[in-house]
Structures are given as C-alpha cells and as structure tokens.
C-alpha cells in the first residue's frame, strides 16, 4: 500500500505500527475487524487517487526532464518548510511550463505525505484512544487546511503550465 509512493521512512514506520496494533486488536475483538477493514480500504482508495494525481503531473514532465526545473528555493525542503516555501514562492512572469509543473508536482507529493499523515493521526486516535471525533480535532482541521492550500497551489501552477 505505501510502497513506491515516496513517503518518508518514519511515516511508513508509523503507519505499519498503527496498522499492526489495529490487526492485533481485531484478532482480540471481532467487531473491530470490520472497522479496521473499512479504514484500510478508505486509506488505500485515497492514496491511490492522490498518487495518481502526482503521477499524472510527472508524466507531463517526462519528455523534457533530464534534470529538475524545480526552483532552487524549494530544493531539499520537506513538510511544513516546503509548504511555507510553496506559499511564498513568486515566479517570474516568464517562468517555463516545466517550472510550473515541477512546483505542482512538489505540492502534490507533499499533499500525498500530508494525506498519509492525516490518516495515521486518525488511526492513532482510534486504535490507541478508542474514540475519535473529527469535529473536535484541531490537528485534523489543520491537516485539511494544509491540503486545501496544496490543492489550490497545484491547480494554480497547472493552469499556468497550460
């Protein structure tokens, strides 16, 4: 599920840990089994969609991508630092299509990481605490806010690339 999507190693470890704990709980409590199955299916479906969106942008770059056109201000950044740099990024009016596609791809890949982190966060609340109320979860709301910002950035740069 999480192989070949370019996630940080620590993210994969957290996801594996929370799912392994969930599977153990499902073995002990049969009613938990269907909940876990539904959670895994929803996560897999969402990751598939988000990864495909990133892959579609990468395909547009393939023919002209011997090297990256990513603005140097974004190279090497991850997580919140990358999000802040993407939001603050001001490209020249004559920026090439590839630059906009690279920025869109960076934002989409960050959205993938954020999506997985959000799912892990929710799973951890369900598995370790036992209850989860999305409406009372400020962390989840912050994830949604970042995902909206990333989606807007992707759309903006895809529009500028076409």
N, C-alpha and C positions, 0 to 999 in steps of 0.2 A: 504494500500500500504506500509506504513512504519512501521506498527505494526509488532512485532515479528522479527525484524531484528537486534536488539541490538544497535540501534543508541542512541547517547546522546540525552537527553531530549531537550536541546537547539536547536539541529538540527531539531528535529521534529517540534518544535515551529516555527522555521524559515520557514520550508517547508510549514507548514499549513498556515502561514501568507501570503507567496508569492502566494500560490495557491488560497487562499481566495480572495486576491486582484485581481488575474487574472480572477477568476469567476465573480467578480463584474464588471470588465472591459468587460468581454464577454457579460454580461447582457446589458450593455450600447452600445456596438459595436458588432454587429453580425459577422462582418468579423474577429474579434479577436477570436471568439468561436472555429473555426476550427483550428487555430494556437494553442490555448490552448489544445485542444483535442490531437493534434499531439505531443505536448510537453509531455503531461501526458503519452501517450502511449509509447513514446520513453523512458521516465524515468522508467516506470513500467517494460518494457522489459529489460532494462539494469540492474535494481535492481534485477530482477528475476534471471538473468544469474549470477551476482556476488554473490548473496546469495546462489544459488545452488552450486557454486564452494566452498564456505566456508562450506556449509552443507556436501558436499562430503568428505571433509577432516575430519570434525567432526565425520562422520560415521566410518571412518577408526580408529579413536581413541576410540570409544565407548567400544569395548570389553575389553580394557586394561586401562580404565580411571577412577579408583576410586578417583584418585587425579591428579592434573596437573603435567605435566613434563616440564612445561614452565621454562626456565632458570630464576633464581631469578633476573637477571639484567633487565628483561622485565616486571616483575610483577608490576602492578599499573601504568604503563605508558600508555599515550594516545597521539594521534595526532603526532605532529612533534617530541616530545620526544621519542615516540615509534619508529617512522621511523628512527631517528638517532641511537637509540639503536639497532634496527634490522640490520642496515647497518654496524654498528661497531661490531656486535656480532661475536665472534670467539669461535666456539665449539670445544671440543676435538675430535680427530680423531675417538675415540670410542664412540661418543655420540649415544644414542639409537635411534631407529626408532621413538619412541614416542616423543622424544625431537625435532627431525626434523619436525614431524607432528604438534606439538604444535607451533613451530616457523612459519611454513607455515600457520597455522590457524590464528595466531595473525596477520600476514601480510595480509591475505585475508580479515579478518574482518576490518582491517584498510583501505584496498582498498575499501571496501563497504562504509565506512564512507566518504572517500575521493570522491567517485563517487557521493554520495548524496550531499556533499558539493559543488562539481563542478556543478551539476545540479541546485542547489539553486542559486549559483553565476550567472549562465547564466540566469535563470528565473528572478532574481532580476534586471539584466540589461535590459531584455526585458520588464518586467512589469513596472518598475519604471522609466527607461530612454526612452524606446520605440524603441531603435535600439540596435543591437548587431553585432559586427564584431569580430569573433573569432581570425582572423589573427592579430588584433591589441590589443588583450587582454593578457597582460603578466601574469595575475593571472591564467587564464585558461591554459596557456602554462606551468606554474609551477605545476598545478594540473596534467596535462598529464605527466610531468616529474616524479612526485612522483608515479603516477600509474604505469608507466613503471618500475621504481625501485622496487616497491612492487611486480609486476608480476615476475620480474627476481628473487627476493628473494623466492617467493613461488615455482617457478619452480626448483630452486637450492635445496631447502630443500625437496621438494617432490622427486626429483631424488636421494638425499642422503638417503631418507627413504626407497627407494625400492631396 
